[in-house]
Amino acid sequence: MSLAKDKANFYHTLATLLDSGVPLPMALKQRFPSRLAAAAAQMRAAVESGQPLSAGMAACPRLFTPLEINLTRTGEATGRLPDIFRSLDSWCSRHAKIASRLLSGLLYPLFLYFAFCVIMAIVDIFTSQGGCSSCGLASSLLLRLALPFLVYILVKLLWSALNSGPGMLIGDMIPVFGALLHQTETARFFRALGLCLESGMDIKRALDISASCCRTTHYQRKYRQMAEILDRERLSVSQAHARVASSRDDNAQIGLLLASGESSGQLDVLALRIATIQEAASETTIDRLLIILPVVFYLIIAGFIAFKIISMYSGYIQSISNLM
């Protein structure tokens, strides 16, 4: 089970027990997944010693994000911890659902690739014309089977390299990848902003915490710059956003929705609506990619088999010509 799913269960349990009148130290004594059990015991000890729960969470930075810690701190100040935990349950459940959807969607293309590797090995056996040894064919098959894992490691390294510099700005310009990146990062930011404002947090602090929820430094800088502009020039949220908005933001009508939220006094509601719209757009993009991937594999398999057959017959024709 993923960490996001474990945390969703953790927050759901706490919200349910606190709503039922169970004291917080007793609620933290419940049986949680192994990676959260030690943290729950540490937080329980902090609460029993007179510290706030948020202080215990801050002592576990590998498990709890700044958003979770600050929302909990706000819930302690306002006496709305159960509501905050329900919001965090929803936040973590969404991310667990997206991760599960991506994983399940990639399993079929990965299965097709492994099947493709076996087919290539069989075709190589029948078309090698004695030119390849069994050892060479086995080595080729193992290399092909290891390729997805090598690509995964390479992508992770490339992501780290791009994310630490201006490279992600270039990545944002790539048509499909850039659109998906914008949709997911915008959804994360505005979902976090809506939850922060809903909890009663002030706008400057909410913007700074929400910016930290973005996974790329490019979008973190973008939204932190928005917070600085709002604070320095005393602009509205929609006006500050217009200063940092990209063409994709304009196409999504984000500025218009923010202005509507400010004029109606429901900025938190409109921020969550922006997040919902962007999440739906990202899911559509992911679904399209997952539909295209198997088709690409089918075409590659068909093209490889056709190439091998043509090469085999060309070899036979050449041999006959030489004999004649």
C-alpha positions as CSV (number, residue, x, y, z in Angstrom):
1,M,0.0,0.0,0.0
2,S,1.3,3.5,-0.9
3,L,2.2,6.1,1.7
4,A,-0.6,8.4,0.5
5,K,-3.1,5.6,1.0
6,D,-1.7,4.9,4.5
7,K,-2.0,8.5,5.4
8,A,-5.5,8.7,4.1
9,N,-6.5,5.9,6.4
10,F,-4.6,7.6,9.2
11,Y,-6.5,10.9,8.9
12,H,-9.8,9.2,8.3
13,T,-9.4,7.2,11.6
14,L,-8.5,10.3,13.5
15,A,-11.4,12.3,12.1
16,T,-13.9,9.6,12.9
17,L,-12.6,9.0,16.5
18,L,-12.3,12.7,17.4
19,D,-15.9,13.3,16.1
20,S,-17.0,10.5,18.4
21,G,-15.5,12.2,21.4
22,V,-12.4,10.0,21.8
23,P,-9.5,12.0,23.2
24,L,-6.6,12.7,20.8
25,P,-4.0,10.6,22.8
26,M,-6.3,7.6,22.8
27,A,-7.0,8.1,19.1
28,L,-3.3,8.0,18.4
29,K,-3.1,4.6,20.1
30,Q,-4.9,2.8,17.3
31,R,-3.2,0.3,15.1
32,F,-1.8,2.1,12.1
33,P,0.4,0.8,9.2
34,S,4.0,0.1,10.2
35,R,5.4,3.3,8.7
36,L,3.0,5.4,10.6
37,A,2.9,3.4,13.8
38,A,6.2,4.8,15.2
39,A,5.2,8.4,14.2
40,A,1.8,8.0,15.9
41,A,3.5,6.9,19.1
42,Q,5.9,9.8,18.8
43,M,3.0,12.3,18.3
44,R,1.1,10.7,21.2
45,A,4.1,11.2,23.5
46,A,4.3,14.9,22.3
47,V,0.6,15.5,23.0
48,E,0.7,13.8,26.4
49,S,3.7,16.0,27.4
50,G,1.7,19.2,26.6
51,Q,2.9,19.9,23.0
52,P,0.5,20.4,20.1
53,L,-0.1,17.6,17.6
54,S,1.4,19.7,14.9
55,A,4.7,19.8,16.8
56,G,4.8,16.0,16.8
57,M,4.1,15.9,13.1
58,A,6.8,18.5,12.4
59,A,9.3,16.1,14.1
60,C,8.5,13.6,11.2
61,P,9.3,15.6,8.1
62,R,9.8,12.5,6.0
63,L,6.2,11.5,6.5
64,F,4.3,14.8,6.9
65,T,4.4,17.7,4.4
66,P,4.3,21.4,5.3
67,L,0.7,21.5,4.1
68,E,-0.4,18.7,6.5
69,I,1.5,20.3,9.4
70,N,0.2,23.8,8.9
71,L,-3.4,22.7,8.3
72,T,-3.2,20.7,11.5
73,R,-1.8,23.8,13.3
74,T,-4.7,25.9,12.0
75,G,-7.2,23.2,13.1
76,E,-5.7,23.2,16.6
77,A,-6.1,27.0,16.7
78,T,-9.7,27.0,15.5
79,G,-10.8,23.8,17.2
80,R,-11.7,22.2,13.9
81,L,-9.3,19.3,13.9
82,P,-11.8,16.7,12.7
83,D,-12.7,18.8,9.7
84,I,-9.0,19.3,8.9
85,F,-8.4,15.6,9.1
86,R,-11.3,14.9,6.7
87,S,-9.7,17.4,4.3
88,L,-6.3,15.8,4.6
89,D,-8.0,12.4,4.1
90,S,-9.5,13.6,0.8
91,W,-6.1,15.2,-0.2
92,C,-4.2,12.0,0.4
93,S,-6.9,9.8,-1.2
94,R,-6.8,11.8,-4.4
95,H,-3.1,11.3,-4.8
96,A,-3.3,7.6,-4.0
97,K,-6.0,7.3,-6.6
98,I,-4.0,9.0,-9.3
99,A,-0.9,6.9,-8.5
100,S,-3.0,3.7,-8.6
101,R,-4.5,4.8,-11.9
102,L,-1.1,5.4,-13.5
103,L,0.3,2.1,-12.2
104,S,-2.7,0.1,-13.4
105,G,-2.7,1.9,-16.7
106,L,1.0,1.2,-17.3
107,L,0.8,-2.5,-16.4
108,Y,-0.8,-3.4,-19.8
109,P,1.7,-1.6,-22.0
110,L,4.5,-3.1,-19.8
111,F,3.0,-6.6,-20.3
112,L,2.8,-5.9,-24.1
113,Y,6.5,-5.0,-24.1
114,F,7.6,-8.2,-22.3
115,A,5.4,-10.2,-24.7
116,F,7.1,-8.3,-27.6
117,C,10.5,-9.2,-26.2
118,V,9.6,-12.9,-26.2
119,I,8.2,-12.6,-29.8
120,M,11.4,-10.9,-30.9
121,A,13.5,-13.7,-29.4
122,I,11.3,-16.3,-31.2
123,V,11.5,-14.5,-34.5
124,D,15.3,-14.1,-34.1
125,I,15.6,-17.9,-33.6
126,F,13.7,-18.7,-36.9
127,T,15.4,-15.9,-38.9
128,S,19.0,-16.0,-37.6
129,Q,20.1,-18.4,-40.4
130,G,22.7,-19.8,-38.1
131,G,24.4,-16.4,-37.6
132,C,23.6,-16.0,-33.9
133,S,24.4,-18.4,-31.1
134,S,21.9,-19.4,-28.4
135,C,24.1,-17.5,-25.9
136,G,23.9,-14.3,-28.0
137,L,20.1,-14.7,-28.4
138,A,19.7,-15.2,-24.6
139,S,21.8,-12.1,-23.9
140,S,19.8,-10.0,-26.4
141,L,16.5,-11.2,-24.7
142,L,17.8,-10.3,-21.2
143,L,18.9,-6.9,-22.4
144,R,15.5,-6.2,-23.9
145,L,13.8,-7.3,-20.7
146,A,16.0,-5.1,-18.6
147,L,15.4,-2.1,-20.8
148,P,12.2,-0.7,-19.0
149,F,14.1,-0.7,-15.7
150,L,17.0,1.1,-17.2
151,V,14.7,3.6,-18.8
152,Y,13.0,4.2,-15.4
153,I,16.3,4.9,-13.8
154,L,17.3,7.2,-16.6
155,V,14.0,9.1,-16.4
156,K,14.4,9.5,-12.6
157,L,17.9,10.9,-13.1
158,L,16.8,13.2,-16.0
159,W,13.9,14.5,-13.9
160,S,16.2,15.3,-11.0
161,A,18.6,17.1,-13.3
162,L,15.9,19.1,-15.1
163,N,14.0,19.9,-11.8
164,S,17.1,21.4,-10.2
165,G,17.7,24.0,-13.0
166,P,15.8,25.8,-15.8
167,G,15.2,22.5,-17.7
168,M,11.7,22.1,-16.4
169,L,10.8,25.5,-18.0
170,I,11.8,23.9,-21.4
171,G,9.8,20.8,-20.5
172,D,6.8,22.9,-19.9
173,M,6.9,24.0,-23.5
174,I,6.7,20.4,-24.9
175,P,3.1,20.0,-26.2
176,V,1.8,16.9,-24.4
177,F,4.2,16.7,-21.5
178,G,4.0,20.4,-20.9
179,A,0.2,20.4,-20.9
180,L,0.0,17.4,-18.5
181,L,2.7,19.0,-16.2
182,H,0.7,22.3,-16.1
183,Q,-2.6,20.5,-15.3
184,T,-1.2,18.4,-12.5
185,E,0.9,21.2,-10.9
186,T,-2.0,23.7,-11.2
187,A,-4.4,21.2,-9.7
188,R,-2.0,20.5,-6.7
189,F,-1.5,24.2,-6.0
190,F,-5.2,25.2,-6.1
191,R,-6.4,22.1,-4.2
192,A,-3.9,23.0,-1.5
193,L,-4.9,26.7,-1.6
194,G,-8.6,25.9,-1.3
195,L,-7.9,23.7,1.7
196,C,-5.8,26.3,3.4
197,L,-8.3,29.1,2.9
198,E,-11.1,26.8,3.9
199,S,-9.3,26.2,7.2
200,G,-9.2,29.9,8.0
201,M,-5.5,30.5,7.0
202,D,-4.5,34.0,5.8
203,I,-3.9,34.4,2.1
204,K,-0.1,35.1,2.2
205,R,0.6,32.0,4.3
206,A,-1.8,29.9,2.3
207,L,-0.1,30.9,-1.0
208,D,3.4,30.1,0.4
209,I,2.3,26.7,1.7
210,S,0.4,25.8,-1.4
211,A,3.4,26.6,-3.6
212,S,5.5,24.1,-1.6
213,C,3.0,21.4,-2.7
214,C,4.1,21.7,-6.3
215,R,6.6,18.9,-7.3
216,T,8.7,21.0,-9.7
217,T,10.9,24.0,-8.7
218,H,9.6,25.9,-11.8
219,Y,6.0,26.0,-10.5
220,Q,7.1,26.5,-6.9
221,R,9.0,29.7,-8.0
222,K,6.0,30.8,-10.1
223,Y,3.5,30.7,-7.2
224,R,5.9,32.0,-4.6
225,Q,6.5,35.0,-7.0
226,M,2.7,35.4,-7.1
227,A,2.7,35.6,-3.2
228,E,5.5,38.1,-3.2
229,I,3.8,40.3,-5.8
230,L,0.5,40.2,-3.8
231,D,2.3,41.1,-0.6
232,R,4.6,43.8,-2.1
233,E,2.1,45.6,-4.4
234,R,-1.1,45.0,-2.3
235,L,-2.9,43.5,-5.3
236,S,-5.8,41.1,-5.4
237,V,-5.1,37.4,-5.8
238,S,-6.4,37.5,-9.4
239,Q,-4.2,40.5,-10.3
240,A,-1.1,38.9,-8.7
241,H,-1.9,35.7,-10.6
242,A,-2.2,37.6,-13.9
243,R,1.4,38.8,-13.4
244,V,2.8,35.2,-13.4
245,A,0.1,33.5,-15.6
246,S,1.1,31.6,-18.7
247,S,-0.9,31.1,-21.9
248,R,-2.1,27.8,-20.5
249,D,-3.5,29.6,-17.5
250,D,-5.3,32.1,-19.7
251,N,-6.8,29.3,-21.8
252,A,-8.1,27.6,-18.7
253,Q,-9.8,30.9,-17.5
254,I,-8.1,30.6,-14.1
255,G,-7.8,34.4,-13.7
256,L,-11.5,34.8,-14.4
257,L,-12.5,32.2,-11.8
258,L,-10.2,33.7,-9.2
259,A,-11.7,37.2,-9.8
260,S,-15.2,35.6,-9.5
261,G,-14.2,34.0,-6.2
262,E,-12.9,37.2,-4.8
263,S,-15.9,39.2,-5.7
264,S,-18.3,36.6,-4.2
265,G,-16.2,36.1,-1.1
266,Q,-15.8,32.4,-2.0
267,L,-12.1,32.3,-3.1
268,D,-11.7,28.9,-1.3
269,V,-14.6,27.4,-3.2
270,L,-13.4,28.7,-6.6
271,A,-9.8,27.5,-5.9
272,L,-11.1,24.0,-5.3
273,R,-13.2,24.3,-8.5
274,I,-10.1,25.2,-10.5
275,A,-8.3,22.2,-9.0
276,T,-11.2,19.9,-9.9
277,I,-11.3,21.2,-13.5
278,Q,-7.5,20.7,-13.9
279,E,-7.6,17.3,-12.3
280,A,-10.3,16.2,-14.8
281,A,-8.2,17.6,-17.7
282,S,-5.1,15.7,-16.5
283,E,-7.1,12.5,-16.2
284,T,-8.3,12.9,-19.8
285,T,-4.7,13.5,-21.0
286,I,-3.5,10.4,-19.1
287,D,-6.3,8.3,-20.5
288,R,-5.4,9.3,-24.0
289,L,-1.8,8.5,-23.5
290,L,-2.7,5.1,-22.0
291,I,-4.9,4.4,-25.1
292,I,-2.1,5.4,-27.5
293,L,0.7,3.3,-25.8
294,P,-0.7,-0.2,-26.7
295,V,-1.3,0.9,-30.3
296,V,2.3,2.1,-30.5
297,F,3.5,-1.3,-29.2
298,Y,1.3,-3.1,-31.7
299,L,2.8,-1.1,-34.6
300,I,6.3,-1.7,-33.3
301,I,5.7,-5.5,-33.1
302,A,4.1,-5.6,-36.5
303,G,7.0,-3.5,-38.0
304,F,9.7,-5.6,-36.4
305,I,8.2,-8.9,-37.6
306,A,7.7,-7.5,-41.1
307,F,11.3,-6.3,-41.1
308,K,12.6,-9.7,-40.0
309,I,10.6,-11.5,-42.6
310,I,11.7,-9.2,-45.4
311,S,15.3,-9.5,-44.2
312,M,15.0,-13.3,-44.2
313,Y,13.6,-13.5,-47.7
314,S,16.1,-11.0,-48.9
315,G,18.9,-13.2,-47.6
316,Y,17.4,-16.2,-49.3
317,I,17.0,-14.4,-52.6
318,Q,20.6,-13.1,-52.4
319,S,21.9,-16.6,-51.7
320,I,20.0,-18.0,-54.7
321,S,21.4,-15.2,-56.9
322,N,24.9,-16.0,-55.8
323,L,24.4,-19.7,-56.6
324,M,23.1,-18.8,-60.1
